[in-house]
């Protein structure tokens, strides 16, 4: 097994210089750094991270907990976090909860047992107390929430303007002449779902249009609920002229419902969603969407977590960073043929 001493001899520098290059503990000239890195590569040297973590009390590992790996939003979130962490030579370990609270609690226990330096988490619905998160914070584990936060929990979070983004999209549908607009929400136990419902209600209220309870359907952010609730709405005697769906995977279910019911979009019903889809040009019609910066959420969340780990912002109150959304208007909301009579 190659040693630091052998690296130093090959590069013609001191052992301390090699240590500084590996650990980033002191400035090293570019010329010496290049020689050390060349020697490391030539001798296939891999530092003992376990021994190093015992010495510096850091593992260089960060845990990330997401709710649904099949949702196209979350891989971009993970990618952003991973890119930010790798720049500082930290590794990311990712777990999926399937929105199951017990699984989230178990993962927190595992991450604490493995002494990760911090945790990024997209919380599962259903726990207003979030005792496992509070306990981890009391034990000194830095935590940053992404996209969602348990109600009443004062903690760092990076999210988007769910209310404003939804309101802007509903205003767009109103501008197209729609007055009968339905919504399929996510689980209202989640703040993101409640905020998107709030944006919907605010836009209708400002236009003087009453909110109809029968046109508010609660889904679970998954395709099957979009399909089931979409069929329900499409089967009503006086179906809405426009439908807003609170995330992309439920929209995929709605598209299946439209096809099965023989309802044309946008000619017979306009459709818009929160969350954009990758390869959206492959869908017909092209789908109007409130796009949120998933990569930026993950990247900024990881940056904030590193600040907390390195105690650069020690003593500061929890930060609530809210990133803007972008309304992308496409065919699915602009070609509605109004009913006669």
PAMI-931960 format. One line per field, with one value per residue: residue number from 0; chain; x, y, z of N, C-alpha, C, O in turn. Coordinates in steps of 0.02 Angstrom, whole numbers. Layout:
BEGIN
pos (NUM;...)
unit (A;...)
n.u (X;...)
n.v (Y;...)
n.w (Z;...)
ca.u (X;...)
ca.v (Y;...)
ca.w (Z;...)
c.u (X;...)
c.v (Y;...)
c.w (Z;...)
o.u (X;...)
o.v (Y;...)
o.w (Z;...)
END
This chain:
BEGIN
pos (0;1;2;3;4;5;6;7;8;9;10;11;12;13;14;15;16;17;18;19;20;21;22;23;24;25;26;27;28;29;30;31;32;33;34;35;36;37;38;39;40;41;42;43;44;45;46;47;48;49;50;51;52;53;54;55;56;57;58;59;60;61;62;63;64;65;66;67;68;69;70;71;72;73;74;75;76;77;78;79;80;81;82;83;84;85;86;87;88;89;90;91;92;93;94;95;96;97;98;99;100;101;102;103;104;105;106;107;108;109;110;111;112;113;114;115;116;117;118;119;120;121;122;123;124;125;126;127;128;129;130;131;132;133;134;135;136;137;138;139;140;141;142;143;144;145;146;147;148;149;150;151;152;153;154;155;156;157;158;159;160;161;162;163;164;165;166;167;168;169;170;171;172;173;174;175;176;177;178;179;180;181;182;183;184;185;186;187;188;189;190;191;192;193;194;195;196;197;198;199;200;201;202;203;204;205;206;207;208;209;210;211;212;213;214;215;216;217;218;219;220;221;222;223;224;225;226;227;228;229;230;231;232;233;234;235;236;237;238;239;240;241;242;243;244;245;246;247;248;249;250;251;252;253;254;255;256;257;258;259;260;261;262;263;264;265;266;267;268;269;270;271;272;273;274;275;276;277;278;279;280;281;282;283;284;285;286;287;288;289;290;291;292;293;294;295;296;297;298;299;300;301;302;303;304;305;306;307;308;309;310;311;312;313;314;315;316;317;318;319;320;321;322;323;324;325;326;327;328;329;330;331;332;333;334;335;336;337;338;339;340)
unit (A;A;A;A;A;A;A;A;A;A;A;A;A;A;A;A;A;A;A;A;A;A;A;A;A;A;A;A;A;A;A;A;A;A;A;A;A;A;A;A;A;A;A;A;A;A;A;A;A;A;A;A;A;A;A;A;A;A;A;A;A;A;A;A;A;A;A;A;A;A;A;A;A;A;A;A;A;A;A;A;A;A;A;A;A;A;A;A;A;A;A;A;A;A;A;A;A;A;A;A;A;A;A;A;A;A;A;A;A;A;A;A;A;A;A;A;A;A;A;A;A;A;A;A;A;A;A;A;A;A;A;A;A;A;A;A;A;A;A;A;A;A;A;A;A;A;A;A;A;A;A;A;A;A;A;A;A;A;A;A;A;A;A;A;A;A;A;A;A;A;A;A;A;A;A;A;A;A;A;A;A;A;A;A;A;A;A;A;A;A;A;A;A;A;A;A;A;A;A;A;A;A;A;A;A;A;A;A;A;A;A;A;A;A;A;A;A;A;A;A;A;A;A;A;A;A;A;A;A;A;A;A;A;A;A;A;A;A;A;A;A;A;A;A;A;A;A;A;A;A;A;A;A;A;A;A;A;A;A;A;A;A;A;A;A;A;A;A;A;A;A;A;A;A;A;A;A;A;A;A;A;A;A;A;A;A;A;A;A;A;A;A;A;A;A;A;A;A;A;A;A;A;A;A;A;A;A;A;A;A;A;A;A;A;A;A;A;A;A;A;A;A;A;A;A;A;A;A;A;A;A;A;A;A;A;A;A;A;A;A;A)
n.u (43;31;114;108;237;304;240;284;423;423;369;460;446;404;335;238;194;130;27;-42;-90;-176;-268;-305;-267;-177;-103;-32;91;50;135;198;84;36;140;129;-1;17;106;25;-69;13;62;-53;-122;-228;-302;-327;-480;-557;-468;-430;-551;-571;-472;-500;-630;-731;-825;-836;-947;-1114;-1285;-1431;-1603;-1738;-1906;-1968;-1897;-1934;-1997;-1969;-1922;-1839;-1712;-1641;-1630;-1548;-1434;-1392;-1359;-1257;-1158;-1121;-1070;-964;-872;-814;-754;-838;-940;-1098;-1234;-1376;-1548;-1710;-1878;-2007;-2109;-2141;-2159;-2108;-2002;-1921;-1887;-1812;-1705;-1644;-1596;-1501;-1411;-1364;-1300;-1194;-1122;-1132;-1092;-1191;-1365;-1472;-1642;-1797;-1945;-2060;-2241;-2356;-2308;-2317;-2239;-2110;-2011;-1896;-1814;-1797;-1731;-1612;-1555;-1538;-1437;-1333;-1323;-1310;-1444;-1533;-1683;-1763;-1869;-1986;-2052;-2079;-2227;-2216;-2087;-1935;-1812;-1672;-1712;-1728;-1826;-1962;-2063;-2208;-2341;-2345;-2303;-2404;-2516;-2485;-2496;-2632;-2688;-2647;-2727;-2852;-2841;-2851;-2983;-3048;-3159;-3201;-3112;-3022;-2929;-2802;-2732;-2582;-2547;-2626;-2567;-2440;-2340;-2305;-2408;-2518;-2483;-2485;-2618;-2665;-2617;-2694;-2824;-2812;-2792;-2914;-3000;-2958;-3003;-3136;-3204;-3291;-3225;-3246;-3286;-3305;-3222;-3097;-2979;-2894;-2739;-2594;-2472;-2429;-2433;-2544;-2645;-2669;-2722;-2840;-2913;-2918;-3002;-3118;-3150;-3165;-3277;-3385;-3549;-3547;-3406;-3247;-3172;-3040;-2891;-2784;-2639;-2550;-2422;-2293;-2293;-2423;-2486;-2451;-2532;-2657;-2652;-2663;-2793;-2865;-2845;-2910;-3040;-3071;-3059;-3009;-2859;-2788;-2916;-3042;-3022;-2916;-2748;-2631;-2482;-2390;-2216;-2101;-2075;-1945;-1888;-2003;-2049;-2080;-2207;-2377;-2519;-2387;-2342;-2403;-2318;-2270;-2114;-1991;-1832;-1751;-1619;-1547;-1605;-1559;-1420;-1400;-1451;-1358;-1243;-1280;-1292;-1158;-1103;-1160;-1106;-971;-977;-983;-1088;-1125;-1233;-1322;-1496;-1616;-1616;-1724;-1734;-1800;-1829;-1861;-1997;-2037;-2152;-2197;-2271;-2365;-2436;-2542;-2625;-2677;-2763;-2900;-3068;-3206;-3361;-3518;-3675)
n.v (-59;108;246;409;456;395;458;589;572;535;652;745;829;889;784;854;945;860;814;935;959;849;864;996;1091;1196;1328;1286;1298;1309;1237;1142;1077;1016;925;841;791;723;624;555;502;422;326;271;310;305;391;348;365;335;335;468;535;506;581;717;729;725;650;674;642;663;646;619;632;589;598;529;442;413;522;647;770;753;684;789;876;800;794;928;949;854;901;1023;976;890;980;1024;910;816;674;613;526;447;423;348;377;347;427;380;392;315;251;361;400;288;297;415;372;277;358;442;347;314;427;540;701;794;823;826;847;798;806;679;670;695;708;819;852;803;733;653;730;844;786;744;866;923;841;893;879;950;1006;1029;1071;1031;1094;1051;1076;1028;1084;1221;1195;1266;1285;1273;1301;1272;1320;1350;1483;1435;1480;1602;1556;1464;1549;1637;1551;1512;1637;1653;1555;1610;1725;1669;1655;1563;1513;1411;1321;1183;1096;979;934;906;800;877;881;917;1062;1117;1073;1136;1270;1282;1259;1371;1474;1449;1474;1608;1672;1647;1711;1845;1871;1873;1755;1621;1489;1323;1186;1057;1049;1040;924;805;736;625;662;569;466;377;432;550;500;434;540;629;561;563;701;725;654;717;795;932;968;1045;1182;1199;1130;1123;1045;989;934;857;715;674;736;656;546;608;635;506;479;573;522;397;437;501;638;788;881;1035;1068;1031;1036;1135;1118;1128;1127;1110;1101;1059;945;833;821;877;915;799;766;777;875;1001;1037;1159;1233;1267;1297;1242;1276;1144;1091;1201;1215;1100;1123;1247;1214;1118;1198;1284;1191;1149;1267;1269;1152;1183;1282;1415;1501;1506;1529;1607;1632;1508;1495;1542;1512;1562;1520;1584;1539;1489;1525;1427;1440;1339;1233;1161;1242;1342;1325;1309;1273;1365;1322;1321;1408)
n.w (0;-45;31;114;128;21;-85;-63;-87;-222;-280;-241;-131;36;169;238;141;51;133;152;23;3;109;104;197;202;103;-54;-179;-355;-438;-354;-308;-425;-449;-338;-357;-477;-435;-345;-433;-515;-424;-382;-263;-121;2;176;224;335;444;434;458;592;649;614;648;555;426;293;223;169;202;101;90;-3;-69;-176;-292;-421;-471;-589;-544;-433;-463;-525;-418;-333;-413;-416;-280;-264;-353;-291;-170;-207;-255;-141;-100;-38;-8;-67;0;-48;-9;-28;19;-20;23;148;317;424;363;335;466;505;415;455;579;537;466;567;646;564;569;480;410;393;344;204;170;102;167;221;214;354;487;605;711;692;768;757;676;754;865;805;771;897;940;874;736;579;477;327;252;98;-25;49;216;384;465;578;619;650;543;430;259;84;-45;-163;-234;-210;-197;-272;-399;-436;-432;-537;-646;-643;-665;-796;-858;-831;-909;-1032;-1044;-964;-836;-763;-676;-621;-491;-454;-311;-212;-67;67;190;169;158;34;-52;7;-11;-151;-175;-110;-194;-307;-256;-220;-344;-410;-320;-330;-456;-438;-438;-371;-266;-304;-211;-258;-365;-318;-294;-197;-217;-213;-259;-349;-500;-512;-433;-501;-619;-571;-508;-613;-703;-628;-626;-762;-788;-734;-745;-783;-831;-789;-882;-883;-811;-674;-619;-480;-482;-586;-603;-568;-672;-780;-754;-772;-908;-959;-917;-992;-1121;-1112;-1087;-1201;-1217;-1286;-1277;-1307;-1349;-1293;-1156;-1059;-999;-867;-766;-610;-595;-717;-854;-905;-1074;-1128;-1252;-1314;-1281;-1330;-1328;-1312;-1146;-1037;-901;-731;-701;-591;-514;-498;-494;-445;-319;-252;-261;-195;-71;-28;-21;84;186;199;246;373;426;429;518;480;484;614;751;683;644;579;402;270;113;-36;-199;-365;-478;-648;-771;-905;-1049;-1153;-1284;-1221;-1147;-1224;-1331;-1317;-1365;-1348;-1274;-1359;-1342)
ca.u (0;70;112;121;310;323;215;330;486;412;356;516;422;401;274;189;164;82;-31;-80;-125;-230;-319;-322;-259;-134;-91;25;100;21;186;206;21;34;187;100;-58;44;133;-33;-99;61;69;-121;-130;-295;-296;-371;-528;-581;-420;-432;-612;-561;-427;-529;-699;-775;-824;-837;-1007;-1177;-1343;-1486;-1664;-1789;-1970;-1991;-1844;-1964;-2019;-1914;-1897;-1790;-1644;-1607;-1615;-1489;-1376;-1369;-1327;-1195;-1107;-1097;-1031;-902;-824;-780;-730;-885;-980;-1169;-1268;-1446;-1599;-1778;-1926;-2074;-2155;-2160;-2129;-2068;-1940;-1881;-1859;-1760;-1647;-1610;-1559;-1443;-1363;-1332;-1255;-1135;-1088;-1128;-1079;-1253;-1419;-1521;-1701;-1864;-1981;-2121;-2298;-2389;-2281;-2311;-2190;-2043;-1969;-1831;-1773;-1779;-1682;-1548;-1528;-1514;-1374;-1281;-1319;-1337;-1497;-1566;-1740;-1770;-1936;-2038;-2031;-2134;-2256;-2197;-2017;-1889;-1754;-1651;-1748;-1724;-1887;-1981;-2124;-2264;-2402;-2340;-2299;-2471;-2560;-2469;-2522;-2705;-2702;-2640;-2788;-2906;-2831;-2873;-3056;-3074;-3190;-3216;-3044;-3016;-2861;-2784;-2678;-2545;-2574;-2627;-2524;-2377;-2344;-2303;-2475;-2562;-2464;-2509;-2691;-2675;-2607;-2753;-2881;-2800;-2802;-2986;-3031;-2943;-3043;-3206;-3234;-3293;-3191;-3295;-3255;-3307;-3169;-3033;-2969;-2830;-2700;-2536;-2412;-2409;-2470;-2608;-2696;-2686;-2766;-2905;-2948;-2931;-3062;-3176;-3167;-3187;-3341;-3438;-3595;-3521;-3335;-3213;-3142;-2967;-2869;-2716;-2616;-2500;-2353;-2286;-2310;-2496;-2506;-2445;-2594;-2712;-2648;-2692;-2865;-2890;-2846;-2962;-3106;-3080;-3064;-2951;-2825;-2825;-2978;-3100;-3003;-2848;-2710;-2568;-2456;-2331;-2159;-2093;-2054;-1891;-1910;-2074;-2067;-2103;-2278;-2423;-2488;-2334;-2377;-2389;-2292;-2234;-2050;-1952;-1761;-1735;-1547;-1526;-1627;-1511;-1353;-1400;-1461;-1294;-1199;-1302;-1274;-1085;-1091;-1179;-1057;-908;-992;-971;-1146;-1144;-1269;-1374;-1561;-1628;-1627;-1777;-1716;-1854;-1808;-1919;-2019;-2046;-2210;-2182;-2336;-2360;-2498;-2596;-2668;-2690;-2803;-2967;-3124;-3260;-3426;-3570;-3737)
ca.v (0;168;291;480;463;376;512;646;557;538;721;788;880;863;749;905;973;810;817;996;950;801;887;1065;1126;1255;1345;1254;1327;1269;1191;1085;1040;974;870;795;757;676;567;518;464;371;274;247;319;319;404;312;414;316;362;541;559;502;635;783;724;735;592;694;613;697;606;654;593;615;565;486;442;406;589;679;829;737;672;853;900;762;813;994;941;816;945;1070;940;864;1036;1028;843;780;623;614;462;464;373;361;356;335;467;341;424;267;240;420;396;236;322;463;333;247;411;463;293;316;490;587;770;833;790;862;805;815;770;643;700;658;715;890;860;787;722;625;785;885;750;746;935;931;804;931;862;1003;981;1078;1045;1052;1092;1044;1083;1012;1146;1240;1179;1319;1250;1297;1271;1301;1301;1397;1521;1393;1521;1648;1519;1438;1606;1661;1503;1518;1701;1640;1520;1659;1770;1632;1654;1510;1530;1347;1292;1135;1083;918;954;854;789;942;878;948;1134;1133;1063;1188;1333;1283;1269;1442;1514;1437;1508;1680;1696;1648;1762;1911;1878;1874;1689;1580;1425;1268;1130;995;1051;1032;853;795;678;609;679;511;461;342;478;596;462;423;603;656;528;588;768;722;619;758;821;996;965;1110;1197;1199;1090;1134;987;1017;913;827;644;669;756;597;508;645;625;440;485;609;476;346;469;530;711;818;937;1085;1089;1022;1056;1159;1083;1158;1090;1133;1058;1044;876;827;800;896;920;733;760;815;939;1022;1052;1220;1213;1311;1263;1261;1262;1087;1086;1256;1201;1052;1154;1298;1180;1088;1252;1306;1138;1152;1324;1248;1101;1217;1333;1483;1542;1486;1579;1638;1596;1469;1533;1519;1535;1548;1533;1598;1491;1518;1498;1411;1432;1297;1221;1129;1291;1400;1310;1287;1295;1378;1289;1366;1407)
ca.w (0;-52;89;101;121;-48;-128;-54;-120;-295;-301;-221;-83;104;188;256;80;26;178;138;-41;13;157;92;261;194;33;-87;-246;-409;-465;-307;-307;-485;-440;-289;-388;-526;-398;-319;-488;-537;-373;-366;-191;-96;74;222;247;401;492;430;490;665;668;605;671;497;382;223;193;182;184;68;93;-49;-58;-231;-342;-488;-493;-626;-508;-381;-488;-535;-351;-311;-454;-393;-215;-273;-384;-241;-119;-236;-260;-76;-86;5;-42;-53;5;-60;10;-51;71;-47;64;208;374;463;327;346;534;505;378;500;628;503;450;630;667;521;583;424;433;388;306;163;174;77;218;206;248;408;555;620;764;665;827;737;651;811;904;769;777;967;946;839;665;535;432;283;216;29;-55;99;285;430;492;646;633;629;516;363;203;17;-80;-215;-221;-233;-202;-329;-462;-452;-446;-604;-696;-644;-698;-868;-880;-830;-966;-1091;-1044;-921;-772;-730;-670;-566;-470;-419;-265;-177;0;101;248;149;149;-38;-80;33;-42;-220;-170;-91;-254;-348;-225;-223;-413;-423;-279;-357;-517;-418;-455;-310;-268;-299;-175;-297;-415;-283;-279;-164;-238;-171;-299;-389;-562;-505;-406;-555;-664;-539;-498;-679;-729;-590;-649;-832;-791;-704;-796;-807;-815;-795;-947;-874;-753;-650;-582;-435;-498;-653;-607;-570;-739;-823;-743;-803;-981;-973;-908;-1051;-1178;-1102;-1090;-1268;-1211;-1320;-1245;-1268;-1381;-1249;-1089;-1054;-947;-845;-708;-573;-613;-788;-868;-954;-1141;-1134;-1323;-1337;-1264;-1373;-1342;-1266;-1084;-998;-835;-685;-693;-532;-526;-454;-486;-402;-250;-224;-256;-142;-8;-9;-1;150;234;211;290;441;448;443;569;454;501;682;789;642;644;519;340;225;46;-83;-267;-408;-529;-715;-808;-974;-1083;-1213;-1319;-1183;-1113;-1267;-1390;-1297;-1406;-1301;-1288;-1383;-1304)
c.u (45;60;124;196;333;299;263;396;478;404;413;495;422;336;220;155;113;18;-75;-119;-186;-287;-340;-314;-215;-121;-28;30;72;71;194;142;17;80;160;42;-36;72;78;-63;-52;65;1;-134;-202;-291;-346;-420;-555;-534;-422;-493;-607;-519;-462;-602;-749;-769;-819;-897;-1069;-1234;-1396;-1546;-1715;-1851;-1991;-1941;-1872;-1990;-1961;-1885;-1837;-1720;-1606;-1588;-1551;-1427;-1348;-1331;-1260;-1140;-1078;-1052;-965;-850;-784;-757;-772;-925;-1052;-1197;-1343;-1493;-1667;-1828;-1993;-2128;-2181;-2121;-2085;-2001;-1893;-1849;-1802;-1697;-1608;-1568;-1496;-1390;-1328;-1282;-1190;-1099;-1079;-1120;-1142;-1304;-1459;-1583;-1762;-1912;-2043;-2180;-2319;-2360;-2270;-2258;-2118;-1993;-1900;-1785;-1751;-1725;-1613;-1515;-1501;-1448;-1317;-1275;-1349;-1387;-1524;-1623;-1742;-1842;-1991;-2009;-2090;-2161;-2233;-2125;-1972;-1823;-1735;-1690;-1733;-1784;-1901;-2045;-2183;-2328;-2400;-2338;-2367;-2518;-2548;-2499;-2598;-2726;-2695;-2702;-2848;-2902;-2851;-2949;-3088;-3103;-3206;-3152;-3041;-2942;-2856;-2723;-2637;-2576;-2569;-2590;-2456;-2387;-2344;-2371;-2522;-2547;-2488;-2584;-2706;-2667;-2666;-2812;-2873;-2815;-2877;-3020;-3019;-2982;-3118;-3242;-3234;-3257;-3243;-3261;-3254;-3253;-3100;-3026;-2898;-2797;-2642;-2470;-2388;-2457;-2539;-2663;-2716;-2734;-2836;-2944;-2963;-2994;-3125;-3198;-3193;-3255;-3399;-3483;-3574;-3447;-3303;-3185;-3066;-2950;-2796;-2697;-2553;-2431;-2353;-2308;-2386;-2521;-2501;-2507;-2654;-2711;-2676;-2768;-2897;-2896;-2902;-3032;-3120;-3088;-3000;-2925;-2781;-2894;-3038;-3085;-2929;-2813;-2645;-2546;-2401;-2277;-2158;-2072;-1994;-1919;-1983;-2096;-2092;-2177;-2319;-2492;-2430;-2367;-2354;-2370;-2263;-2168;-2015;-1880;-1735;-1659;-1522;-1547;-1578;-1443;-1350;-1410;-1397;-1244;-1216;-1284;-1200;-1067;-1107;-1128;-992;-915;-977;-1028;-1172;-1178;-1323;-1439;-1570;-1643;-1683;-1764;-1770;-1832;-1869;-1935;-2025;-2105;-2191;-2248;-2327;-2431;-2556;-2644;-2691;-2736;-2874;-3021;-3185;-3325;-3477;-3632;-3723)
c.v (62;213;363;493;448;429;572;634;562;610;768;844;848;825;798;936;925;811;878;991;904;829;959;1109;1188;1266;1311;1284;1280;1217;1130;1043;992;914;818;756;707;614;524;474;407;312;246;251;337;329;365;362;398;345;439;569;557;560;703;785;743;674;611;666;651;651;649;608;625;572;517;490;436;472;625;741;811;719;737;885;867;784;881;988;906;860;994;1036;914;919;1044;958;806;731;628;543;475;406;396;336;333;370;429;368;377;253;300;419;345;262;372;426;303;300;436;410;293;384;534;658;813;797;842;818;838;774;735;677;661;667;789;903;850;776;697;679;830;851;752;814;947;895;837;915;918;972;1040;1043;1073;1044;1092;1055;1065;1077;1158;1225;1233;1287;1280;1262;1309;1275;1351;1433;1482;1434;1564;1612;1492;1494;1632;1615;1507;1584;1694;1605;1567;1706;1736;1627;1602;1538;1468;1306;1246;1127;1014;935;893;843;853;940;910;1022;1153;1126;1118;1256;1337;1290;1342;1487;1509;1478;1584;1708;1699;1703;1832;1924;1878;1809;1646;1513;1370;1207;1067;993;1054;959;843;730;667;622;620;500;429;388;529;563;456;488;638;626;552;656;768;690;658;786;887;998;1033;1120;1197;1161;1107;1076;1007;985;873;754;633;689;698;552;541;635;557;442;521;563;425;375;501;605;742;878;970;1102;1085;1039;1078;1125;1120;1123;1129;1079;1048;971;877;801;818;903;853;723;803;815;953;1053;1117;1201;1271;1275;1288;1238;1206;1083;1140;1246;1153;1084;1203;1266;1148;1141;1276;1254;1139;1211;1306;1197;1135;1274;1404;1529;1525;1544;1615;1598;1557;1514;1501;1551;1514;1568;1545;1540;1527;1485;1488;1394;1394;1280;1198;1178;1347;1385;1288;1316;1303;1346;1341;1358;1429)
c.w (0;10;68;91;50;-97;-124;-91;-196;-319;-284;-175;-14;116;206;196;51;68;164;73;-32;55;147;154;256;120;7;-157;-299;-434;-420;-305;-366;-478;-392;-321;-440;-491;-370;-373;-510;-489;-351;-291;-173;-20;115;253;317;455;493;467;566;690;666;627;616;453;308;186;216;160;150;66;48;-45;-114;-288;-413;-514;-527;-591;-464;-407;-501;-468;-325;-348;-431;-327;-223;-303;-333;-190;-146;-244;-196;-52;-34;-37;-21;-53;2;-42;-14;1;43;-6;125;268;415;429;336;415;538;471;420;551;598;490;513;654;627;524;521;451;432;346;267;160;141;120;190;241;309;477;569;673;739;721;807;710;709;854;871;774;847;977;906;765;623;485;392;248;145;7;-3;169;330;460;564;664;605;608;449;309;139;-22;-136;-195;-249;-243;-264;-396;-484;-471;-517;-658;-700;-677;-774;-894;-881;-891;-1032;-1094;-1000;-856;-732;-727;-609;-549;-439;-377;-245;-109;42;168;233;135;74;-70;-57;0;-114;-222;-152;-152;-301;-321;-230;-293;-430;-384;-306;-421;-502;-434;-392;-320;-257;-269;-216;-351;-383;-264;-252;-186;-191;-206;-341;-447;-553;-479;-460;-604;-634;-532;-564;-709;-693;-617;-721;-839;-761;-759;-825;-790;-823;-866;-944;-810;-738;-606;-544;-441;-563;-656;-606;-639;-788;-816;-775;-879;-1001;-967;-968;-1111;-1172;-1108;-1158;-1267;-1240;-1280;-1298;-1295;-1334;-1176;-1090;-995;-932;-782;-672;-582;-688;-794;-915;-1020;-1152;-1206;-1351;-1323;-1311;-1341;-1294;-1205;-1052;-927;-797;-670;-631;-541;-480;-442;-437;-329;-217;-213;-199;-74;18;14;70;203;250;256;363;468;469;492;546;472;570;718;749;646;580;458;300;156;-3;-153;-312;-455;-596;-749;-881;-1009;-1148;-1238;-1275;-1149;-1159;-1326;-1374;-1342;-1361;-1323;-1312;-1339;-1235)
o.u (90;5;146;216;375;334;280;422;522;430;415;521;436;287;161;96;59;-37;-136;-175;-240;-346;-389;-351;-216;-128;23;-21;72;53;196;145;-4;63;166;37;-67;62;83;-81;-74;71;-2;-155;-233;-276;-402;-404;-574;-556;-417;-489;-635;-530;-454;-634;-801;-714;-802;-898;-1075;-1231;-1405;-1541;-1735;-1849;-2028;-1944;-1837;-2005;-1908;-1829;-1790;-1671;-1546;-1535;-1507;-1373;-1287;-1278;-1211;-1082;-1018;-1001;-914;-790;-727;-743;-746;-941;-1067;-1186;-1369;-1478;-1680;-1821;-2032;-2184;-2235;-2060;-2031;-1950;-1833;-1789;-1751;-1641;-1547;-1512;-1443;-1331;-1268;-1229;-1137;-1052;-1026;-1139;-1145;-1288;-1478;-1577;-1776;-1918;-2073;-2170;-2303;-2386;-2219;-2233;-2072;-1939;-1850;-1724;-1693;-1679;-1562;-1454;-1448;-1407;-1261;-1226;-1408;-1374;-1537;-1613;-1724;-1873;-2039;-1950;-2146;-2122;-2230;-2104;-1971;-1784;-1777;-1701;-1727;-1791;-1857;-2077;-2206;-2364;-2446;-2368;-2385;-2556;-2596;-2523;-2626;-2775;-2733;-2727;-2890;-2953;-2866;-2977;-3149;-3073;-3222;-3139;-3055;-2898;-2900;-2669;-2655;-2627;-2515;-2583;-2419;-2436;-2379;-2391;-2562;-2592;-2509;-2611;-2754;-2706;-2687;-2846;-2922;-2845;-2900;-3063;-3065;-2994;-3159;-3303;-3181;-3257;-3280;-3214;-3207;-3241;-3050;-3064;-2849;-2823;-2640;-2418;-2331;-2514;-2587;-2720;-2774;-2781;-2886;-3003;-3013;-3034;-3177;-3257;-3239;-3288;-3456;-3460;-3581;-3428;-3328;-3175;-3032;-2989;-2753;-2734;-2508;-2384;-2405;-2337;-2411;-2572;-2543;-2532;-2697;-2764;-2709;-2803;-2951;-2946;-2938;-3077;-3175;-3121;-2945;-2963;-2741;-2928;-3081;-3131;-2887;-2846;-2610;-2587;-2371;-2291;-2209;-2052;-1992;-1968;-2020;-2156;-2121;-2208;-2299;-2520;-2425;-2415;-2295;-2402;-2235;-2167;-2010;-1867;-1701;-1638;-1481;-1511;-1557;-1412;-1304;-1381;-1382;-1208;-1171;-1263;-1180;-1022;-1070;-1110;-961;-868;-960;-1019;-1232;-1156;-1365;-1437;-1535;-1679;-1689;-1781;-1785;-1819;-1923;-1893;-2018;-2107;-2172;-2276;-2287;-2480;-2614;-2697;-2722;-2747;-2904;-3020;-3213;-3342;-3478;-3641;-3769)
o.v (68;218;376;535;483;444;601;680;589;628;825;900;789;833;787;950;945;810;873;1017;919;820;981;1157;1229;1220;1309;1294;1219;1160;1073;982;935;859;758;695;654;558;462;416;351;255;203;202;379;282;351;396;444;375;469;619;600;585;743;838;772;648;569;665;670;622;707;550;683;515;470;536;452;478;632;761;851;737;740;917;900;793;889;1018;925;856;1005;1064;917;905;1066;948;771;745;645;504;511;348;456;280;303;345;443;367;396;244;292;434;357;249;372;445;304;288;450;427;274;396;563;672;863;746;894;758;897;714;758;709;602;636;818;959;884;806;717;676;851;884;761;820;978;916;813;937;933;920;1094;991;1131;992;1130;1043;1085;1122;1112;1241;1245;1264;1310;1202;1371;1215;1390;1415;1496;1423;1564;1636;1496;1489;1648;1639;1505;1586;1724;1623;1563;1724;1770;1598;1596;1583;1473;1263;1267;1148;993;949;836;874;880;992;927;1042;1199;1168;1144;1294;1390;1323;1371;1533;1559;1512;1619;1761;1747;1739;1873;1982;1883;1808;1636;1485;1371;1180;1027;940;1067;935;869;676;694;595;621;523;451;383;549;595;470;490;673;662;561;667;806;698;635;798;899;1028;1075;1072;1195;1159;1105;1058;1037;1007;857;732;588;663;692;525;507;628;550;411;502;564;412;342;525;634;724;919;936;1145;1129;1054;1045;1106;1141;1092;1174;1020;1031;940;919;764;780;896;851;677;858;762;922;1091;1128;1158;1319;1227;1349;1186;1219;1072;1126;1265;1165;1072;1202;1288;1150;1131;1287;1272;1131;1207;1326;1200;1117;1310;1447;1590;1528;1601;1649;1537;1570;1563;1440;1608;1454;1627;1518;1498;1588;1424;1536;1340;1413;1311;1213;1159;1395;1430;1251;1376;1253;1344;1397;1309;1431)
o.w (41;37;12;51;23;-146;-176;-123;-230;-372;-308;-178;-5;79;191;197;28;41;165;69;-57;39;177;163;301;79;41;-190;-290;-450;-444;-300;-358;-499;-403;-312;-448;-515;-370;-360;-523;-511;-307;-259;-206;17;92;301;354;503;546;502;601;745;713;624;629;443;266;125;274;106;167;44;59;-19;-101;-329;-461;-574;-496;-607;-459;-375;-490;-463;-298;-318;-427;-318;-191;-282;-332;-169;-111;-241;-198;7;9;-95;37;-100;44;-56;-21;26;80;0;150;269;438;462;343;422;569;495;420;566;630;501;511;679;652;486;510;508;468;315;293;148;151;111;142;292;317;523;549;679;761;721;837;719;712;877;905;782;856;1018;906;734;630;455;419;216;134;20;-10;181;315;477;605;719;545;650;416;312;139;-31;-154;-145;-305;-292;-304;-444;-542;-519;-552;-709;-755;-713;-811;-948;-926;-920;-1081;-1141;-998;-826;-673;-770;-553;-586;-401;-403;-260;-93;51;200;279;103;54;-111;-97;-15;-137;-266;-177;-161;-331;-360;-242;-300;-460;-410;-306;-439;-548;-442;-362;-375;-208;-297;-211;-380;-416;-222;-279;-175;-136;-187;-365;-445;-584;-500;-463;-629;-668;-549;-570;-739;-724;-628;-738;-891;-762;-815;-885;-739;-861;-903;-995;-763;-782;-560;-572;-406;-591;-706;-640;-662;-833;-865;-803;-909;-1052;-1007;-991;-1147;-1220;-1132;-1171;-1310;-1220;-1255;-1330;-1268;-1335;-1138;-1119;-946;-977;-748;-700;-577;-718;-745;-961;-1021;-1183;-1220;-1405;-1350;-1330;-1329;-1241;-1211;-1041;-896;-825;-631;-619;-572;-431;-385;-393;-283;-160;-161;-158;-24;78;62;111;258;308;298;408;527;519;507;587;476;584;715;778;652;531;464;296;144;-10;-166;-298;-469;-600;-756;-915;-999;-1191;-1216;-1289;-1126;-1136;-1367;-1413;-1357;-1338;-1382;-1288;-1304;-1194)
END
